[in-house]
Amino acid sequence: MTSPYELPVRDILAKLIAFPTICRTENAELIDWAEGFLRDFGARCYRVSGKEEGRFNLFASIGPDTPDGIVLSAHSDVVPVEGQPWTTDPFVLTERDGKLYGRGSSDMKGFLACMLVAARYAASQSGLRAPLHLAISHDEEIGCVGVHSMLRDLAARGFQARGCVIGEPTGLRAVSGHKGKLAARIVCHGLAAHSANPDRGCNAIGLATDMVKVIEAVQEALKETGARDEHYEVPYSTMQVGLIRGGVALNIVPDMCEVQFEMRLLPGVDPQPLLDRLCVEADRLCSERPHARIEIETLNTYPGLHTPDDSSFLHEIMQITGDNAPSRIGFGTEGGLFSEYLDMPVVVCGPGSIDRAHKADEFILPKELQDGVKFVEQVVDMLVHS
């Protein structure tokens, strides 16, 4: 059996992909394996349990106990594969046509494999002047919910570091910002009646339709007069409805309809005024309809990321990547949470492409994986020369 000291990054990735750590399921076996791997190199490891049994975050450190280390971070969970037309086993790393296929290969077990190589590399450096930290979270794919317990624990310990690299797939471009997200539910209650006499009831679907129109009006206002940042592909905050459920039969006036929507907010944009507007409009609609009632509930939220362009840590990472200017991305990460809880600069940078994520036949290129290893080893070199 190949020892941890000799295991190539591709074999590490194969091992990680073999753990079917689908979001909302246990990740204990992967964490067990990663912790054992890291302890072989003398890493100081501790786990932080999630709310559900069998789900863990892992934090590990190698090197001196000083406040100027660097954090490499990845989530251990992947999205489901059910219903997708995979042509390979999604939980077996398979090379074909020069590509490495497997669920999580790009998002983001590819970077997690690079992190483990970085730990091994750091342990081999006799001149490490500051620590390398590794953060592995769970349930990122359902709204960055799992990492909170680890970040709360680190904050309570007074943890400090020079900066954090979140290894989401960016093609190894240095990213300094992304939008935040708020997901919410609107539950519209009406009054059931026979469809032969709909005036005796209150149609909850009709109520929900009007709330959808309100959301569309708010979206238009955000587009026309809201905050803008031209660094983003969509340079304004957005709102959109993604799910509607209502009604039980065609001949019954529906008494309930649920609408789920999300906001994607530029960093610094407060969602509360937008929610307040929805509440005002909901009250207005209910005042016009007997028996109508509307509830608005926030389901999940995470902040955007904004690392200032003059951040020294950002520029150190850009020196490695060769970027002349930082990029912005449209998808969310745990980066804003690391920044908020621990008050440190965060850069999103990792191998692979987000365009392959969440799809059948997700893959990473062997060269991308090797370039990821070179990147993290150069990050470790920053600690040697601190």
KESE-160372 format. One line per field, with one value per residue (C-alpha): chain; residue in three letters; x negated, y negated, z negated. Coordinates in pm, 1 decimal. Layout:
N
unit	A ...
code	ala ...
X	X ...
Y	Y ...
Z	Z ...
END
This chain:
386
unit	A A A A A A A A A A A A A A A A A A A A A A A A A A A A A A A A A A A A A A A A A A A A A A A A A A A A A A A A A A A A A A A A A A A A A A A A A A A A A A A A A A A A A A A A A A A A A A A A A A A A A A A A A A A A A A A A A A A A A A A A A A A A A A A A A A A A A A A A A A A A A A A A A A A A A A A A A A A A A A A A A A A A A A A A A A A A A A A A A A A A A A A A A A A A A A A A A A A A A A A A A A A A A A A A A A A A A A A A A A A A A A A A A A A A A A A A A A A A A A A A A A A A A A A A A A A A A A A A A A A A A A A A A A A A A A A A A A A A A A A A A A A A A A A A A A A A A A A A A A A A A A A A A A A A A A A A A A A A A A A A A A A A A A A A A A A A A A A A A A A A A A A A A A A A A A A A A A A A A A A A A A A A A A A A A A A A A A A A A A A A A A A A A A
code	met thr ser pro tyr glu leu pro val arg asp ile leu ala lys leu ile ala phe pro thr ile cys arg thr glu asn ala glu leu ile asp trp ala glu gly phe leu arg asp phe gly ala arg cys tyr arg val ser gly lys glu glu gly arg phe asn leu phe ala ser ile gly pro asp thr pro asp gly ile val leu ser ala his ser asp val val pro val glu gly gln pro trp thr thr asp pro phe val leu thr glu arg asp gly lys leu tyr gly arg gly ser ser asp met lys gly phe leu ala cys met leu val ala ala arg tyr ala ala ser gln ser gly leu arg ala pro leu his leu ala ile ser his asp glu glu ile gly cys val gly val his ser met leu arg asp leu ala ala arg gly phe gln ala arg gly cys val ile gly glu pro thr gly leu arg ala val ser gly his lys gly lys leu ala ala arg ile val cys his gly leu ala ala his ser ala asn pro asp arg gly cys asn ala ile gly leu ala thr asp met val lys val ile glu ala val gln glu ala leu lys glu thr gly ala arg asp glu his tyr glu val pro tyr ser thr met gln val gly leu ile arg gly gly val ala leu asn ile val pro asp met cys glu val gln phe glu met arg leu leu pro gly val asp pro gln pro leu leu asp arg leu cys val glu ala asp arg leu cys ser glu arg pro his ala arg ile glu ile glu thr leu asn thr tyr pro gly leu his thr pro asp asp ser ser phe leu his glu ile met gln ile thr gly asp asn ala pro ser arg ile gly phe gly thr glu gly gly leu phe ser glu tyr leu asp met pro val val val cys gly pro gly ser ile asp arg ala his lys ala asp glu phe ile leu pro lys glu leu gln asp gly val lys phe val glu gln val val asp met leu val his ser
X	0.0 -129.6 -211.4 -71.1 -425.0 -411.4 -45.0 -9.8 252.1 456.5 477.3 575.8 853.1 969.1 992.9 1190.4 1433.9 1499.2 1664.5 2023.6 2048.8 2367.7 2495.1 2739.7 2571.0 2288.3 1926.9 1766.1 1576.3 1409.3 1320.1 1179.8 957.0 843.7 767.0 560.9 372.1 298.2 196.9 -63.6 -241.8 -209.3 86.4 277.7 636.5 970.4 1326.6 1631.7 1959.4 2248.7 2610.0 2685.4 2520.3 2230.2 2147.6 1823.9 1592.8 1219.2 954.5 585.9 263.8 -98.9 -389.1 -440.3 -147.7 -158.3 120.4 -19.9 55.4 262.1 585.2 667.2 1035.9 1261.3 1602.2 1630.3 1985.5 2101.9 2436.9 2659.5 2625.4 2977.3 3144.3 2825.5 2703.6 2356.9 2151.7 1912.4 1960.0 1972.9 1799.1 1509.0 1242.2 1226.2 976.9 1107.2 1010.3 759.1 1013.3 1062.4 1433.9 1605.0 1852.1 1663.2 1358.4 1392.1 1631.8 1429.3 1253.7 988.2 874.3 921.0 674.7 433.9 476.3 369.0 63.0 -8.9 1.7 -248.4 -469.3 -446.3 -543.7 -858.9 -973.0 -1218.6 -1200.8 -825.9 -795.3 -415.5 -149.9 50.7 412.1 661.8 1037.0 1272.5 1645.3 1971.2 2302.0 2173.3 2389.6 2714.6 2625.1 2294.5 2472.0 2214.2 1914.3 2079.7 2003.0 1634.1 1605.2 1785.4 1544.1 1239.6 1366.1 1423.5 1065.4 939.7 799.8 603.8 441.1 284.0 556.0 765.0 783.5 1118.4 1039.5 1361.6 1298.3 1193.2 942.3 679.8 775.5 762.2 1116.0 1175.7 1554.9 1887.4 2250.8 2433.3 2752.1 3081.5 3336.9 3691.1 4040.8 4373.3 4672.6 5004.8 5317.7 5665.9 6000.9 6098.6 6425.2 6583.1 6457.3 6817.3 6848.9 6495.5 6620.0 6697.7 6329.5 6000.9 5758.3 5414.9 5254.2 5391.8 5246.8 4912.2 4922.3 4954.5 4657.5 4454.4 4539.2 4415.7 4085.0 4053.4 4115.5 3849.0 3609.2 3669.4 3602.8 3276.4 3173.6 3262.3 3176.0 2999.1 2630.4 2406.7 2062.8 1947.8 1688.1 1971.8 2125.2 2464.3 2366.5 2669.1 2845.2 3113.0 3433.0 3604.5 3874.0 3754.3 4031.0 4411.3 4630.4 5005.8 5343.7 5470.2 5730.3 5858.1 6211.1 6104.5 6021.1 5671.4 5631.5 5252.2 4966.9 4595.1 4347.8 3972.8 3742.3 3382.1 3183.8 2829.5 2697.5 2390.5 2156.1 2278.2 2641.3 2876.1 3160.5 3384.7 3531.5 3620.2 3789.6 3969.3 4107.6 4238.0 4407.5 4574.2 4703.7 4822.3 5021.5 5176.0 5281.5 5433.4 5628.9 5798.6 5904.5 6110.9 5955.6 5612.8 5295.8 4931.5 4623.2 4266.0 3985.1 3611.0 3474.9 3104.1 2860.0 2488.4 2294.0 2114.3 1737.4 1549.1 1174.5 1035.6 821.6 535.7 524.4 163.4 274.7 473.6 167.3 -50.9 188.3 204.0 -175.0 -142.0 145.9 4.6 328.2 297.0 630.6 866.7 1183.7 1541.7 1763.0 2137.9 2161.8 2137.4 1875.7 1797.8 1556.6 1785.0 1841.2 1466.1 1426.0 1712.2 1636.8 1257.2 1196.9 938.1 882.1 1019.6 932.3 1125.5 888.6 884.9 836.9 1110.3 1417.2 1749.7 1909.5 1859.5 1999.5 2336.9 2361.1 2330.3 1974.9 1812.1 1437.7 1103.4 802.7 483.1 290.3 539.6 486.8 108.7 130.9 342.2 63.3 -193.6 32.2 76.4 -291.2 -371.9 -127.8 -323.2 -644.2 -495.0 -499.3 -860.2 -968.2 -731.8
Y	0.0 -346.9 -549.4 -901.2 -1027.4 -894.9 -919.3 -1126.9 -1401.3 -1204.0 -907.3 -1138.4 -1281.9 -930.3 -845.6 -1162.1 -1110.7 -753.7 -897.5 -980.8 -1290.4 -1426.8 -1735.6 -1665.8 -1328.9 -1216.4 -1299.5 -1123.2 -864.8 -1129.3 -1334.1 -1021.5 -953.6 -1314.9 -1348.6 -1030.8 -1153.6 -1488.1 -1340.9 -1130.1 -1460.1 -1590.1 -1817.6 -1947.0 -1849.1 -1907.0 -1846.8 -2060.5 -1871.0 -1989.4 -1996.3 -1654.8 -1328.9 -1214.4 -1558.0 -1729.1 -2016.0 -1955.9 -2215.6 -2130.3 -2325.2 -2253.6 -2466.0 -2714.0 -2846.5 -3206.7 -3444.3 -3503.9 -3173.2 -3110.5 -2912.1 -2686.8 -2599.1 -2352.7 -2196.7 -1819.6 -1784.9 -1748.7 -1789.9 -1487.8 -1283.8 -1139.0 -1192.5 -1301.4 -1111.9 -1017.0 -803.1 -698.2 -603.3 -947.4 -812.7 -648.3 -877.9 -780.3 -905.8 -924.0 -1143.1 -1328.5 -1422.6 -1306.4 -1245.1 -1223.9 -1408.8 -1684.7 -1670.0 -2044.2 -2142.9 -2106.1 -1786.6 -1871.3 -2158.1 -1949.3 -1696.9 -1984.1 -2101.8 -1762.8 -1771.4 -2121.9 -1988.2 -1718.0 -1976.9 -2212.0 -1932.4 -1876.4 -2239.5 -2287.9 -2665.7 -2713.5 -3044.5 -3063.4 -2790.9 -2640.0 -2584.7 -2361.7 -2406.7 -2137.1 -2204.1 -2019.5 -2112.6 -2410.0 -2315.3 -2390.3 -2749.0 -2743.0 -2613.4 -2370.7 -2598.8 -2826.1 -2598.4 -2580.7 -2956.3 -3030.8 -2800.1 -2960.0 -3308.4 -3206.6 -3080.5 -3417.4 -3258.5 -3488.8 -3441.3 -3641.7 -3542.4 -3262.9 -3099.8 -2941.8 -2691.5 -2702.9 -2644.2 -2974.3 -2847.1 -2957.3 -3321.8 -3533.7 -3641.8 -3915.7 -3937.9 -3767.5 -3839.5 -3732.0 -3528.0 -3523.8 -3248.6 -3298.8 -3154.9 -3332.4 -3129.5 -3264.2 -3148.8 -3183.2 -3010.1 -2686.9 -2668.5 -2472.9 -2592.5 -2624.4 -2928.3 -3070.2 -3397.8 -3207.8 -3138.5 -3325.7 -3196.1 -3155.7 -3100.6 -3433.9 -3591.9 -3429.8 -3550.3 -3906.9 -3856.7 -3729.5 -4053.0 -4246.2 -4057.6 -4132.8 -4503.1 -4506.9 -4333.8 -4598.6 -4873.4 -4703.6 -4689.1 -5049.7 -5241.6 -5002.1 -4971.3 -4866.7 -4710.5 -4671.0 -4411.5 -4156.5 -3991.9 -4095.8 -4431.6 -4475.2 -4277.8 -4035.3 -3870.7 -3577.5 -3319.6 -2961.5 -2743.5 -2760.7 -2496.8 -2532.1 -2371.6 -2017.1 -1972.9 -2171.1 -2192.5 -2338.4 -2702.8 -2668.7 -2777.8 -2772.0 -2848.4 -2865.9 -3074.7 -3044.6 -3316.5 -3424.3 -3744.5 -3766.1 -4084.2 -4289.0 -4305.8 -4567.3 -4564.2 -4514.1 -4271.5 -4404.6 -4703.4 -4467.4 -4226.7 -4520.0 -4625.5 -4275.1 -4279.2 -4614.1 -4486.4 -4163.3 -4360.9 -4568.1 -4262.1 -4099.0 -4413.9 -4388.0 -4023.7 -3875.7 -3559.1 -3634.6 -3597.3 -3605.0 -3488.6 -3565.7 -3355.0 -3370.0 -3019.7 -3081.1 -3363.4 -3415.7 -3735.4 -3850.9 -3882.6 -4204.6 -4198.0 -4547.5 -4587.2 -4720.4 -4410.9 -4296.2 -3931.8 -3962.3 -4098.6 -3819.1 -3564.0 -3757.7 -3742.3 -3364.1 -3349.1 -3619.2 -3820.0 -4190.9 -4259.8 -4052.3 -3904.5 -3885.4 -3576.8 -3526.2 -3220.1 -3221.6 -3073.5 -3050.5 -3341.3 -3612.1 -3407.2 -3361.6 -3736.4 -3821.9 -3571.9 -3601.2 -3950.1 -3837.2 -3896.5 -3619.0 -3525.5 -3267.6 -3072.0 -2708.9 -2472.3 -2362.0 -2538.7 -2617.9 -2559.2 -2184.7 -2181.6 -2027.5 -1854.7 -1499.2 -1396.4 -1665.3 -1661.8 -1825.1 -1814.8 -1647.4 -1967.5 -2173.3 -1941.5 -1966.9 -2344.2 -2344.9 -2161.3 -2413.8 -2696.1 -2564.8 -2480.2 -2840.6 -2950.2 -2734.7 -2899.1 -3229.8 -3085.3 -2974.2 -3326.5 -3510.6
Z	0.0 92.2 -218.4 -271.3 -205.4 151.3 249.9 571.4 581.1 832.8 596.5 311.4 529.6 618.1 248.8 172.9 459.5 343.4 31.2 143.7 -73.6 79.8 -97.1 -380.0 -442.0 -670.7 -590.7 -888.1 -681.9 -467.0 -774.9 -945.0 -645.4 -602.4 -973.0 -970.2 -664.1 -830.4 -1166.3 -984.7 -915.1 -1268.5 -1208.2 -1507.6 -1427.4 -1589.3 -1478.9 -1522.7 -1501.6 -1292.3 -1407.1 -1254.7 -1357.0 -1142.4 -997.8 -1091.8 -1015.5 -1048.5 -1126.0 -1110.5 -1161.5 -1073.3 -1190.2 -1473.6 -1673.8 -1554.5 -1440.4 -1090.1 -920.2 -607.1 -585.1 -289.9 -287.8 -107.9 -162.6 -174.4 -41.2 318.0 489.3 567.4 886.1 906.9 1242.4 1414.8 1725.7 1602.7 1841.8 1562.5 1199.1 1031.4 721.3 902.5 1044.9 1410.7 1667.7 2023.0 2318.0 2104.1 1836.3 1478.2 1419.4 1083.4 863.8 689.1 916.9 983.5 703.5 493.3 395.2 651.4 430.5 116.8 262.9 331.0 -29.4 -161.4 63.1 -68.5 -425.0 -337.2 -168.8 -467.1 -704.1 -498.9 -533.5 -817.3 -790.2 -831.2 -1015.5 -1024.3 -1027.1 -745.3 -844.2 -665.8 -707.2 -578.5 -611.0 -550.7 -384.2 -189.1 106.9 -77.4 -158.6 -349.5 -659.7 -799.1 -836.0 -1096.7 -1391.6 -1301.9 -1248.5 -1575.5 -1754.8 -1592.5 -1674.8 -2038.2 -2052.8 -1928.0 -1611.4 -1382.8 -1044.0 -765.9 -521.1 -377.2 -34.9 51.4 324.9 526.4 899.0 1057.0 1312.0 1056.3 1100.2 786.1 693.1 438.6 437.9 487.4 410.8 98.6 99.2 -84.4 -25.5 -152.4 -144.0 -99.6 -218.7 -94.9 -279.9 -134.0 -176.4 -3.9 191.4 474.0 808.9 929.2 702.6 662.7 510.8 190.2 144.8 152.9 415.3 261.1 600.9 717.5 404.9 474.9 834.3 712.5 479.4 773.5 954.4 651.2 661.1 1032.6 963.9 691.6 928.7 1192.7 936.5 833.2 1197.4 1277.0 959.3 719.9 640.5 927.9 960.5 1318.8 1215.8 1206.3 1511.2 1369.5 1217.7 989.4 716.6 830.4 707.2 871.5 797.9 828.7 682.2 659.1 494.9 455.7 500.7 454.2 728.9 1024.7 886.6 549.4 491.0 340.2 -18.8 -23.9 213.1 137.4 332.8 280.1 403.6 367.3 362.1 495.0 338.6 413.7 112.9 -130.1 -12.6 -309.3 -234.5 -513.8 -321.9 -38.8 -279.0 -442.3 -105.1 -41.8 -383.5 -311.0 21.9 -140.1 -397.8 -120.3 76.5 -231.6 -316.6 20.7 -23.1 -306.5 -452.9 -299.2 -502.0 -389.8 -582.1 -472.2 -619.5 -556.3 -496.7 -456.3 -413.5 -370.4 -308.6 -1.2 10.9 66.1 14.1 78.6 388.6 175.5 -48.9 -82.7 -111.4 210.7 388.9 253.8 401.3 729.3 750.4 749.6 1000.2 1227.5 1224.5 1294.5 1126.0 910.1 1056.1 923.9 950.1 967.0 741.8 364.5 132.5 -238.5 -192.5 -328.1 -644.0 -702.0 -659.8 -897.8 -1174.5 -1171.4 -1028.9 -775.9 -403.6 -183.8 173.7 374.4 597.4 703.7 997.9 1236.1 1369.6 1208.1 1549.5 1495.0 1143.1 1050.8 1390.5 1515.9 1603.3 1391.4 1453.8 1388.4 1618.0 1492.5 1569.8 1367.9 1073.5 1100.5 1136.8 820.0 638.3 761.3 642.0 287.6 257.2 348.6 78.4 -167.3 -44.7 -160.4 -512.2 -484.2 -394.8 -633.9
END
